[in-house]
Amino acid sequence: MEMKSLFDKDIPKKYFFSSRSIDPSRSPFIKLRISILYTASSLEELVQILSVEKMTCANFKFARFKVEEGQLDYATWIHSVTELGRVIQGEVDMKNPSIQLGITIIDDRWIFGIYERNESPWEKHNLKPYTNSNSLETRTARAVVNIAVGQQIQTRLVDPCCGIGTVVLEALSLAIPVTGYEISWTIANQAKQNVSYFGYDRCIIKGDMHEITEKYDVAILDLPYGLFSHVTDKQQKSIIHASRHITEKLILITCVDMDEEITCAGFTIVDCCTVTKGTFVRYVRVCR
Ligand SMILES: C[S@@+](CC[C@H](N)C(=O)[O-])C[C@H]1O[C@@H](n2cnc3c(N)ncnc32)[C@H](O)[C@@H]1O
């Protein structure tokens, strides 16, 4: 669902080609990106292209990576990078390269480009001062944010029941304008401290989501389910209904199947999946 939202297509394989320039660190489910510079039908042709183009790099190294269905074994890779390295104008720097290059062969086509790996920037958010055992995993929160906004980074996002701010932090680190509402004074205060710990501006409001009067482009609602506070079915339904008034698009996360309640609130479910954390299952619904 996240890849579909970012790249506008279903991705059946572990690799794919796209003309969209998405930072590989944006998603927890992208390992690396090769920004293709040249393709060729053989190593000799690729060497020739780099030589003619006078490919120049200040200091570089070749990164080794595996691609599902990639046809480049280790011996061929070593031979290839040696040959290519000979014609690239620049110094090989294994310790501090300013650029990393990558090659692979897919469907008998040699692919050469700039290699960038995912730096997993969300991992530092696991060190936030306050956590809750019922919080979303940071990876899940980041993927849900990507599902919510897709390509539209400037989308106005709201998390109407933000807890300690797991979703809010991921949105902030992706430079997405976000506001989080939290009814509990203690939890709202913890969310505020989590956000300011990473140097972000105030965007957490202590308040009841029923009182939100602003309209947002998209909402991510991790429905309260009464593990730490008592929430009745009626209250849950009322929160889903209230969301209809604040957003056009809703990403709803629930612990039980609530498809009927979602439809009753006037939403149409356009995509869905489940996420598991141990034995705990969460239902993710994209609603319009
Ligand atoms: C499932 S938790 C959110 C967890 C959060 N996504 C995280 O990963 O940390 C739901 C939160 O909604 C809050 N809440 C419940 N009713 C609310 C309401 N009417 N308005 C705003 N927040 C509410 C609860 O206090 C709880 O912290």
The ligand as an SDF file (V2000), in Angstrom:
LIG
                    3D

 27 29  0  0  0  0  0  0  0  0999 V2000
   -4.3120    4.2930   20.1960 C   0  0  0  0  0  0  0  0  0  0  0  0
   -3.7770    5.7450   21.0310 S   0  0  0  0  0  0  0  0  0  0  0  0
   -2.7750    6.5570   19.8580 C   0  0  0  0  0  0  0  0  0  0  0  0
   -1.4180    6.0060   19.8070 C   0  0  0  0  0  0  0  0  0  0  0  0
   -0.5200    6.7410   18.8750 C   0  0  0  0  0  0  0  0  0  0  0  0
   -0.8960    6.5470   17.4860 N   0  0  0  0  0  0  0  0  0  0  0  0
    0.8980    6.2620   19.0850 C   0  0  0  0  0  0  0  0  0  0  0  0
    1.4180    5.4660   18.2780 O   0  0  0  0  0  0  0  0  0  0  0  0
    1.5080    6.6730   20.0630 O   0  0  0  0  0  0  0  0  0  0  0  0
   -5.2230    6.7390   21.0240 C   0  0  0  0  0  0  0  0  0  0  0  0
   -5.1020    8.0300   21.8180 C   0  0  0  0  0  0  0  0  0  0  0  0
   -6.2910    8.7810   21.6110 O   0  0  0  0  0  0  0  0  0  0  0  0
   -6.5400    9.5490   22.7750 C   0  0  0  0  0  0  0  0  0  0  0  0
   -7.9680    9.9510   22.7280 N   0  0  0  0  0  0  0  0  0  0  0  0
   -9.0590    9.2550   23.1120 C   0  0  0  0  0  0  0  0  0  0  0  0
  -10.1700    9.9580   22.8730 N   0  0  0  0  0  0  0  0  0  0  0  0
   -9.7880   11.1250   22.3150 C   0  0  0  0  0  0  0  0  0  0  0  0
  -10.4860   12.2740   21.8330 C   0  0  0  0  0  0  0  0  0  0  0  0
  -11.8210   12.3430   21.8960 N   0  0  0  0  0  0  0  0  0  0  0  0
   -9.7730   13.2950   21.3190 N   0  0  0  0  0  0  0  0  0  0  0  0
   -8.4150   13.2430   21.2680 C   0  0  0  0  0  0  0  0  0  0  0  0
   -7.6920   12.1790   21.7100 N   0  0  0  0  0  0  0  0  0  0  0  0
   -8.3760   11.1340   22.2230 C   0  0  0  0  0  0  0  0  0  0  0  0
   -6.1810    8.5860   23.9060 C   0  0  0  0  0  0  0  0  0  0  0  0
   -5.8890    9.2950   25.0920 O   0  0  0  0  0  0  0  0  0  0  0  0
   -4.9680    7.8470   23.3130 C   0  0  0  0  0  0  0  0  0  0  0  0
   -3.7650    8.4590   23.7420 O   0  0  0  0  0  0  0  0  0  0  0  0
  1  2  1  0
  2  3  1  0
  2 10  1  0
  3  4  1  0
  4  5  1  0
  5  6  1  0
  5  7  1  0
  7  8  2  0
  7  9  1  0
 10 11  1  0
 11 12  1  0
 11 26  1  0
 12 13  1  0
 13 14  1  0
 13 24  1  0
 14 15  1  0
 14 23  1  0
 15 16  2  0
 16 17  1  0
 17 18  1  0
 17 23  2  0
 18 19  1  0
 18 20  2  0
 20 21  1  0
 21 22  2  0
 22 23  1  0
 24 25  1  0
 24 26  1  0
 26 27  1  0
M  CHG  2   2   1   9  -1
M  END
$$$$
